[in-house]
Amino acid sequence: MKVLIALALGLVVILIAAQNWRRAVKSVFLIVVIEGALRKWLFPQASDIIYFLKDFVMMGAYLRFFLFSPKERKPALTLSVVNILIVMSAIWCFYQMFNPGLGSVLA
């Protein structure tokens, strides 16, 4: 029962965040700043929920920006040095996920 309530609240947060993606991204920065105080002093029993709140807000912002925004406003991916470095580091991180010498499967 608690899982269904948490899922419903998560969907509500995603829908609210999807209304305005710019405001959602700004609110994530605010949540990141006050997250420690909320988890430690205000709501210690809801530590996990507060920890993942920013993720749900960002999911709504991503949905709004990438799926439901007009096509002409989306930035085009350009072949720049920064984008090439990001792609190369992502490929390297993906490759290192399967490195048996890391010592931990989760790492």
QUIRA-V306618 format. One line per field, one symbol per residue. ss: DSSP state (h for helix, s for strand, l for the rest). A space follows every 10 residues. Layout:
# QUIRA-V306618
ss=???
This chain:
# QUIRA-V306618
ss=lhhhhhhhhh hhhhhhhlll hhhhhhhhhh hhhhhhhhhh hhlhhhhhhh hhhhhhhhhh hhhhhhhlll hhhlllllll hhhhhhhhhh hhhhhhhllh hhlllll
